[in-house]
Structure formats: C-alpha cells, structure tokens
C-alpha cells in the first residue's frame, strides 16, 4: 500500500503545474479581450466626436443661410461689404466663381492661380451667429436671373451658399439654398 501513497504526491505536483499554465493562458486571453474592447471604445469615441463636429458645422451653415435670407427679405443684401454678387454671376451663376482652376481676376473675388480654392475669408460675408465653430460661418449671395411671368409678376431669384466648420477644423459643411423674393 505504500506504493499507492507514493504515487499520489507525484500526481499532485503535476496537477499544480498544469493549473498554473491554464491560469496564465486564461489571464492572457482576458487581457487580449480587454485590449480589443478598449480599442473599440476608443474608435467609438472618435466616431461620436466626428459626428458632433459635423452637426456643429451643419448648424453653423444653416444659421448663416437663414441670416442671408433675412438680409434678402429686408432688401439689405446689396449693402453687404462682401458676399453679395451680381453680374456676371447673375447669369445663372458663374461656374468659374467656385472652380479651383479659375482664371477670373481678384476683382471678382476668386483666385487667379490654378489649385486655389474660393476665398471664404475675403470673399464671403461672415455670419453673426456661431455654435462654437472653429471658423466663423459665412455665406455668399448670388443674384440669379429674374423670372418674368407677366408684366406685373417677376420673381427675383438668389442662390445662397453658406459654409461652416465644426469645433475642430476637420468637418466642413457647405449648403446651397435657392430663394425667391417677389
């Protein structure tokens, strides 16, 4: 019977070593799962921050558009220091005004060299309202051709292009509104 007792202590020693290895594998597995979970949380936070920036930019552009409509309705759009354009843009809107490779002169408030974009700082009217945007929302009012229905009915059309950025400069929203005033 001594032989059976001698065999049991050896079995216990082997079981303790295997248990240690299993516990270590289990801890490593849990650590990997936790690391992947933290990465997913971090990605989710970035997605939420980007969506917040986009919402801020949209709200800013929308409020700038409403401000431009108010200026047109009050017949004060032509009195803006900048951001209001008539001929040649009144002929349906001049595409060179917005094009990045425009050859129009600086007098029409657009870049003269290829690769330059529309100058929102110097050529657009800054809006009064902001929602914590990194750059002030701004807008451009373009006078479109009048639509004449009869001698007594003429519609005046305006295209309003508004732009705003989010809380960081990563999100930009540009909105266009067609507005008519009788």
N, C-alpha and C positions, 0 to 999 in steps of 0.2 A: 503494500500500500504506500510505502514511501515513494515509490516511483510516480504515482499519480500526484502526490503533493508537490513533488519536484517539478512536474510539468506545468502546473498551474502558474507559478510565479513567472516563468518564461513567457507564457501566453499573455499575462497582464502587461508585461513590459512591451511586447509587440503591439498590443492594442493601444497603449498610451501614445506611441509614436505615430500610429495611423490617425488617431484622433487629432493630434497636433497638426498634421498635414491637412486634414479635412477642414479644420477650423481656419487655417491660414488661407486655403483656397476659397472658403466661404467669405472671409473678410475681404480678400482681393476682389471677388465678384461684387460684393456690396459696394466697394469703393468705385468700381467701374460704373456701376449703375448710378451711383450718386453723381459722378462726374458728368455722365451723359445728361442726367436730369438738370444739373446746373447749367450746362451749355444750352439746353432747350429753354430754360428760364431766361437766360441772357439774350438769346435770339428773340424771344417773345417781347422782352422789354424794348429792344431796338425797333421791332415792328410797331409797337404801340407809340414810341416816340416819333417815328416817321409819320404815322397816321395823324398824330397831334400836330406836327409841323404842317402837313398837307391841309388839315382842317383850318389852322390859323391862316394859312396863305389863301385858302378859298374865301374865308370870311372877310379878309382884307380886300381881296379883289372885288368881291360882291359889294362891299360898302363903298369902294371907290366908284364902281359903276352906278350905284344909287346916287352918289354925290354928283356925278356927271349928268345924270338925268335931271336932277334938281336944278342944276345950272342951266340946262337947255330949257326946262319948263319956265324958269324965271327970266328967260331971254338974256342971260348974262354970260353965255358960253363964249361969245365973241370978245368979251372983255378980259378973258384969261390972258395972263402974261405969256404962257406957253401951254401947249397941249390942245390947241384948237386949230384945225387946218381946213382951209377952203381950197380953191383952185390951186394947183391942178388936181388935188386929191378929191375934189368934188365930182370928178368924172368917174364915178363908180369905185373910187378907192384906187390909188396908185400902188401897184404891187411893189415897185421899186422902193417905196417908203419903208417897207418892212424887210425886204430882201437883204441877206447878209453880204451880197456881192454888188450892192447898189453903186451906181456911178453918179447919183444925184449929188449936188453940192451941199455944203454945210448950211446954206441959206434955207434949204428945205428941211433942215434938221435931220439929216441922216449921214451916215459915214461915207467918205469918199474913197476909201481903200477896201479892196476885197478882203473878206474874212471878218470885217467889223460888223457888229450887230447894232440894232436900233438903240439909240442912246436914251434910255429911260430916265436918266438923271436930268439931262439938259433939255430933252425934247417933250417930256410929259409933265402934266400938272400933278403935283403931289396932293394926295387926298388929306383931308383934315383928320379923319378918324383912323385909328390903328388898334390892333388887338394884341400888341406885344410882338409885332413883326420885326424881324431883324432889319429890314429896309422899309422905308415908308411906302405904303401902297400909292400907286399913281395911275393916271388914266390919260387917254388921248381921245378927243372927239373929232371925228371926221365928218364933214358935211357931204352928204351924198346928193345925187341929182334929185330935184323936186319931181314929184309925180303929179301931173296935171290931169285931173279927171274932167273938169269943165272950166269955164271961165271963172266960176265962183268957188271951185273946190280944188285946192292944191295941197298936197302933203309934202312937208319938209322931212326928209329922212336924215338920220345921223347914225353913224357907226361908232360905238364906244368900245374901246379896247382898254381893259384895266388889267393891272398886274400887281401881284403882291408876293412876298416870300414868307416863309414860316418863321418860327422862333430862331432856328438856325438857318443858315443860308443854303441849306440842302434842298428845300422844297420851293418851287415856284409855281404859281397858278396864273394863267392868262385867260381872261374871259372876254368874249365879244358879245355886245348887245346891239341889236338893231332897234332904233327908237324913232317913232314918228311924232311930229307935232303939227297939228293942223294950223 
